[in-house]
Amino acid sequence: MTYREPDLSQVRTVPVAGRANKVDPALFARLPGPDRSVRAFLDSLPDVLAARDVRTVASAVAIAARARHGVVLLLGGHVIKVGLGALIADWVQQGVVTHVAMNGAAAIHDFELAAFGGTSEDVAAGLGDGTFGMAEETGREMNAGIAAAHRDGIGMGEGLARHLAAMPERPGEPVSVLLACLRHGVPVTVHTAVGAEIIHQHPTADGAAMGATSHRDFLRLAGSLPSLDHGGVVMNWGSAVIMPEVFLKALTVARNLGDGTPTHFLAADFDMQRHYRPRMNVVQRPTLAGGVGIQLTGHHELMLPLLYWAVREQLESKVG
């Protein structure tokens, strides 16, 4: 056996002064000074990797809001049930968000919070005796709203929001995204998979109404996407499958009818772990024709407030 070893004395080196560095002290985190505001905190973050990406997304959202470009949110259920509805509702009220698209779980959590003041049951406990997802009022009220939407020829999101608004008591109204969208004229759509939601196992479930109203919401989402062109933002928060798939198809419809537009928008995915479909269907494929794709990983209850405050600081700094 013959072993070969390189002669390191013959290796060519280069002076460090002539090397291009990707990191220097100007990018580092800064210690707190006299200014302890949120803006100072955000400015103190290191200008690298995820911290830079958060700033990029916040800046894109603020610029899009000021320029009246589309800012579309794709929401999974976890974002609502960990208590972030009030922040999203404020974005809606302030005119930052132009369309909210929810999966079925997000709609259920939002509806339950608004109508009953609580949500998120113990799945394991209920599954054992067959009571998981069998709440009478949730199934009855939501299916009634969907049936009425079907009769009126509107989408599921609008129908659920209208039904909520007509209920005599709404203890969780301030945190409801559905109600915020209805009251501020922002499209809200719900994209369901038949059999995937607890209200589908209720005696009042109507498959025809589900299909028709959710399909109309698919068309409504596709109708909102042209506003992303050259400056808009789409963000997927916590949906691993449904919303990335729906968004990709809706974008295809929009581009088919729009001669290849919308393009050149920022697409971001925020989740606790990285999944294939959000990465491909939201971040990468839609931005191949131009734009920026960003994937940020972290807990929603930390990441969304951080982005919310960063956007708020960006918008207020331009006003003040």
Backbone torsions as a table, in degrees:
resi	resn	phi	psi	omega
1	MET	NA	129.0	179.3
2	THR	-113.0	123.5	177.5
3	TYR	-101.2	139.4	177.3
4	ARG	-113.8	136.0	178.5
5	GLU	-130.5	135.3	178.7
6	PRO	-72.5	151.9	177.4
7	ASP	-90.3	100.8	-176.2
8	LEU	-66.0	-17.3	177.7
9	SER	-67.7	-15.7	179.9
10	GLN	-96.6	-0.7	-178.8
11	VAL	-67.6	138.6	177.4
12	ARG	-88.4	130.7	175.9
13	THR	-110.6	165.9	179.1
14	VAL	-128.5	151.5	179.8
15	PRO	-71.5	138.2	-178.7
16	VAL	-63.2	-27.8	179.4
17	ALA	-64.9	-25.7	-179.1
18	GLY	-94.5	0.8	-178.7
19	ARG	-87.9	140.2	176.1
20	ALA	-83.5	118.0	-179.7
21	ASN	-96.3	140.5	175.5
22	LYS	-86.8	-17.8	-178.5
23	VAL	-129.2	131.2	173.0
24	ASP	-143.9	166.6	-174.1
25	PRO	-57.2	-22.2	179.3
26	ALA	-64.2	-21.5	-178.4
27	LEU	-92.4	-8.4	-170.5
28	PHE	-73.4	161.0	172.2
29	ALA	-63.6	149.1	-179.2
30	ARG	-113.5	145.6	177.4
31	LEU	-71.5	153.3	-178.9
32	PRO	-65.2	141.1	175.7
33	GLY	-112.1	-159.7	-179.6
34	PRO	-61.4	-34.1	179.5
35	ASP	-79.4	113.3	-179.2
36	ARG	-110.0	26.7	-179.3
37	SER	-75.9	167.6	175.8
38	VAL	-60.8	-39.7	179.4
39	ARG	-60.7	-41.2	178.7
40	ALA	-65.2	-39.7	176.6
41	PHE	-60.6	-48.0	-179.7
42	LEU	-62.2	-40.2	179.2
43	ASP	-68.1	-22.8	-177.4
44	SER	-80.9	-12.2	-178.3
45	LEU	-67.5	148.2	177.4
46	PRO	-63.8	145.3	-177.6
47	ASP	-91.9	57.9	-179.6
48	VAL	-141.9	155.2	169.6
49	LEU	45.6	-127.1	-172.5
50	ALA	-62.4	-36.9	178.8
51	ALA	-62.5	-40.9	176.2
52	ARG	-65.4	-40.2	-179.5
53	ASP	-64.8	-39.5	176.7
54	VAL	-60.4	-44.3	177.7
55	ARG	-61.9	-40.5	-179.5
56	THR	-62.1	-45.7	179.6
57	VAL	-65.6	-45.2	-179.8
58	ALA	-59.6	-43.8	179.1
59	SER	-63.9	-41.1	179.9
60	ALA	-64.4	-41.4	179.2
61	VAL	-64.9	-45.1	-179.3
62	ALA	-63.7	-42.7	179.2
63	ILE	-64.8	-42.6	179.0
64	ALA	-62.9	-41.4	-179.7
65	ALA	-63.7	-43.3	179.6
66	ARG	-67.3	-33.4	-177.0
67	ALA	-90.6	1.3	179.8
68	ARG	64.7	31.8	171.1
69	HIS	-85.0	165.8	-179.0
70	GLY	-70.5	139.1	168.9
71	VAL	-128.3	104.8	-172.9
72	VAL	-106.9	128.4	176.3
73	LEU	-105.5	129.9	171.6
74	LEU	-107.2	118.8	-169.5
75	LEU	-116.7	133.6	167.7
76	GLY	-95.6	168.2	-173.4
77	GLY	-65.6	-33.9	-174.8
78	HIS	-62.2	-33.0	-179.1
79	VAL	-61.9	-37.7	-179.5
80	ILE	-77.2	-43.6	-172.2
81	LYS	-75.0	-13.6	173.9
82	VAL	-91.5	8.9	169.3
83	GLY	93.0	29.3	-176.7
84	LEU	-103.1	4.9	-177.8
85	GLY	-59.6	-37.2	-178.0
86	ALA	-62.2	-37.3	179.5
87	LEU	-68.8	-42.9	178.5
88	ILE	-65.6	-41.8	178.7
89	ALA	-60.6	-36.7	178.3
90	ASP	-68.8	-39.4	174.1
91	TRP	-57.4	-41.7	178.2
92	VAL	-62.6	-48.3	-178.7
93	GLN	-61.3	-38.0	-177.7
94	GLN	-80.1	-3.5	179.8
95	GLY	79.5	15.6	178.5
96	VAL	-75.8	-47.7	-178.0
97	VAL	-92.1	133.7	-177.4
98	THR	-106.6	-12.9	176.9
99	HIS	-159.6	133.7	174.6
100	VAL	-116.1	121.6	178.3
101	ALA	-116.6	119.7	-175.6
102	MET	-110.1	148.8	164.1
103	ASN	-81.6	175.7	-174.8
104	GLY	-61.8	-38.2	-178.9
105	ALA	-64.3	-41.3	178.7
106	ALA	-61.8	-41.4	179.4
107	ALA	-64.4	-41.1	-179.8
108	ILE	-65.3	-46.5	179.6
109	HIS	-62.4	-41.5	-179.5
110	ASP	-65.9	-43.6	-179.4
111	PHE	-63.3	-46.6	-179.5
112	GLU	-63.4	-41.9	178.4
113	LEU	-61.7	-44.4	-178.7
114	ALA	-67.1	-46.2	-172.0
115	ALA	-82.6	-34.3	-171.2
116	PHE	-123.3	-8.7	176.6
117	GLY	81.0	10.7	178.6
118	GLY	-164.0	161.2	-179.1
119	THR	-160.3	176.6	174.3
120	SER	71.7	86.3	-179.9
121	GLU	-84.3	172.4	176.3
122	ASP	-82.1	101.0	-174.3
123	VAL	-63.2	-46.8	-176.1
124	ALA	-60.7	-41.8	-178.9
125	ALA	-66.5	-41.9	-178.9
126	GLY	-74.4	-28.6	-178.8
127	LEU	-67.8	-33.4	-177.4
128	GLY	-60.8	-39.6	-177.7
129	ASP	-109.6	9.4	175.9
130	GLY	78.7	17.8	179.2
131	THR	-101.2	-2.9	179.3
132	PHE	-59.3	127.4	176.2
133	GLY	75.0	10.5	-174.1
134	MET	-98.9	20.0	178.5
135	ALA	-58.9	122.2	-175.5
136	GLU	-60.7	-50.2	-173.7
137	GLU	-66.2	-39.2	-179.8
138	THR	-61.0	-52.2	-179.2
139	GLY	-63.8	-43.7	-177.7
140	ARG	-63.6	-49.4	-174.8
141	GLU	-71.1	-43.8	-178.8
142	MET	-68.1	-40.9	178.3
143	ASN	-67.4	-31.2	174.6
144	ALA	-65.5	-42.1	177.6
145	GLY	-63.7	-38.7	179.3
146	ILE	-69.0	-41.2	178.1
147	ALA	-62.8	-42.0	178.0
148	ALA	-64.4	-39.1	177.4
149	ALA	-61.9	-40.8	178.0
150	HIS	-61.7	-45.3	179.3
151	ARG	-63.3	-35.5	-176.6
152	ASP	-87.2	-5.4	178.8
153	GLY	72.2	30.9	178.9
154	ILE	-115.9	179.6	-177.8
155	GLY	-83.7	166.2	-179.1
156	MET	-64.3	-42.5	-179.0
157	GLY	-61.6	-47.8	178.7
158	GLU	-64.0	-39.4	-179.9
159	GLY	-64.0	-43.1	178.1
160	LEU	-65.6	-39.5	179.1
161	ALA	-64.4	-42.8	178.8
162	ARG	-63.7	-41.8	-179.5
163	HIS	-64.3	-42.0	176.4
164	LEU	-59.8	-45.4	-176.6
165	ALA	-62.9	-26.1	-178.9
166	ALA	-87.9	-9.1	-179.8
167	MET	-72.0	140.7	-175.1
168	PRO	-67.6	-29.1	179.7
169	GLU	-126.2	133.2	-179.6
170	ARG	-139.5	76.0	-174.9
171	PRO	-61.0	-25.8	-179.4
172	GLY	-105.9	24.2	-175.8
173	GLU	-54.5	-41.8	-176.2
174	PRO	-61.8	-22.7	-177.3
175	VAL	-103.1	5.2	-175.5
176	SER	-83.5	121.9	176.4
177	VAL	-73.1	-39.0	178.3
178	LEU	-56.8	-49.6	-178.8
179	LEU	-67.9	-37.6	178.2
180	ALA	-61.4	-43.3	179.5
181	CYS	-63.9	-43.4	179.7
182	LEU	-60.4	-45.0	-173.4
183	ARG	-76.8	-21.1	-178.6
184	HIS	-111.8	12.0	172.8
185	GLY	68.2	31.1	178.6
186	VAL	-103.2	127.5	179.8
187	PRO	-57.9	133.9	174.4
188	VAL	-129.4	128.0	-176.5
189	THR	-126.7	151.3	179.9
190	VAL	-124.4	130.0	-173.4
191	HIS	-120.3	103.3	-170.6
192	THR	-106.9	155.1	171.7
193	ALA	-113.8	120.0	-173.6
194	VAL	-59.6	126.6	-178.8
195	GLY	94.2	-6.8	-176.6
196	ALA	-93.2	-12.0	-173.8
197	GLU	-114.0	150.5	-177.3
198	ILE	-63.6	-29.4	-178.5
199	ILE	-72.4	-11.6	178.8
200	HIS	-77.5	-15.0	179.8
201	GLN	-97.9	6.0	-178.9
202	HIS	-84.9	148.8	-179.8
203	PRO	-58.3	-24.1	-178.0
204	THR	-90.1	2.6	-177.2
205	ALA	-63.1	135.1	-179.8
206	ASP	-125.0	105.1	-176.3
207	GLY	-61.7	-36.6	179.6
208	ALA	-65.0	-41.0	179.1
209	ALA	-67.1	-41.5	177.1
210	MET	-58.0	-51.0	-176.2
211	GLY	-62.6	-45.2	-177.0
212	ALA	-66.7	-44.0	-176.4
213	THR	-74.7	-34.2	177.8
214	SER	-72.7	-33.8	176.5
215	HIS	-67.5	-38.8	176.2
216	ARG	-62.2	-37.3	177.9
217	ASP	-67.8	-31.9	173.1
218	PHE	-60.2	-44.6	179.0
219	LEU	-65.3	-37.5	-179.9
220	ARG	-67.8	-37.0	175.4
221	LEU	-64.5	-45.8	177.8
222	ALA	-59.4	-34.4	178.7
223	GLY	-70.7	-22.1	178.7
224	SER	-86.6	-22.3	-171.2
225	LEU	-67.3	-27.2	176.1
226	PRO	-55.6	-24.0	179.8
227	SER	-69.8	-9.2	176.9
228	LEU	-77.0	-18.1	-169.3
229	ASP	-58.4	128.1	176.4
230	HIS	50.7	65.1	172.3
231	GLY	132.0	-4.5	179.9
232	GLY	-84.5	178.0	-178.9
233	VAL	-138.5	134.0	169.5
234	VAL	-122.6	133.0	-179.4
235	MET	-128.4	129.7	174.4
236	ASN	-100.9	120.6	-178.5
237	TRP	-115.9	96.4	166.3
238	GLY	82.1	14.2	174.3
239	SER	-108.2	116.3	-174.9
240	ALA	-84.5	-25.3	-173.4
241	VAL	-131.5	-61.9	-167.7
242	ILE	-59.5	-56.0	-174.5
243	MET	-68.2	-39.2	174.4
244	PRO	-60.4	-39.1	178.9
245	GLU	-68.0	-45.8	179.6
246	VAL	-62.9	-43.7	-179.4
247	PHE	-60.2	-43.6	-178.0
248	LEU	-61.3	-42.2	179.8
249	LYS	-70.2	-40.0	178.2
250	ALA	-64.4	-38.3	176.9
251	LEU	-64.9	-37.4	177.0
252	THR	-61.1	-44.0	177.9
253	VAL	-61.0	-46.7	-178.8
254	ALA	-60.9	-42.4	-179.5
255	ARG	-73.1	-32.1	177.0
256	ASN	-62.7	-40.3	-178.8
257	LEU	-88.5	-11.7	-174.9
258	GLY	-114.6	24.1	178.6
259	ASP	54.5	42.4	175.4
260	GLY	92.6	-3.2	176.9
261	THR	-101.7	154.2	14.4
262	PRO	-87.7	148.0	172.8
263	THR	-138.4	-179.6	176.0
264	HIS	54.1	54.3	172.2
265	PHE	-124.7	168.0	175.9
266	LEU	-95.2	130.8	177.6
267	ALA	-120.6	126.2	-176.5
268	ALA	-131.6	143.7	174.6
269	ASP	-118.5	130.4	178.1
270	PHE	-122.2	118.9	177.1
271	ASP	-156.4	169.4	-177.9
272	MET	-78.1	-20.3	172.2
273	GLN	-146.9	161.5	-174.8
274	ARG	-89.5	132.1	-179.2
275	HIS	-118.9	157.0	-176.9
276	TYR	-64.4	-51.5	-172.7
277	ARG	-65.6	-45.2	175.4
278	PRO	-59.5	-39.7	179.8
279	ARG	-63.5	-45.8	-176.1
280	MET	-80.9	-45.6	-169.3
281	ASN	-87.8	-16.8	178.2
282	VAL	-112.5	-48.6	-170.1
283	VAL	-85.8	-48.4	-169.3
284	GLN	-92.6	-62.4	-173.8
285	ARG	-59.3	-45.3	-178.1
286	PRO	-65.7	-19.2	-177.8
287	THR	-102.2	5.2	179.1
288	LEU	-62.5	-32.1	-179.8
289	ALA	-83.5	3.3	-179.8
290	GLY	131.1	136.6	-178.9
291	GLY	133.9	-170.8	-177.9
292	VAL	-128.6	133.2	176.5
293	GLY	-117.1	131.0	-176.7
294	ILE	-134.7	136.2	175.4
295	GLN	-123.2	119.3	-178.6
296	LEU	-118.2	133.2	-174.7
297	THR	-113.4	127.5	179.4
298	GLY	169.9	169.0	-179.4
299	HIS	-68.2	134.7	-177.8
300	HIS	-58.5	-39.5	-176.3
301	GLU	-67.9	-10.1	172.9
302	LEU	-106.0	-43.3	-172.9
303	MET	-70.8	-42.3	-177.4
304	LEU	-69.2	-43.5	173.8
305	PRO	-59.6	-38.5	178.3
306	LEU	-61.3	-45.7	179.4
307	LEU	-67.9	-41.0	179.1
308	TYR	-56.1	-49.2	-179.2
309	TRP	-67.6	-35.2	178.3
310	ALA	-65.3	-42.1	177.4
311	VAL	-64.8	-43.4	179.4
312	ARG	-59.3	-43.8	178.5
313	GLU	-63.1	-41.1	178.8
314	GLN	-61.1	-46.2	-177.4
315	LEU	-68.5	-41.4	-179.1
316	GLU	-70.2	-31.1	179.1
317	SER	-67.4	-28.4	178.0
318	LYS	-79.2	-28.2	180.0
319	VAL	-80.3	-44.2	-176.2
320	GLY	-92.2	NA	NA
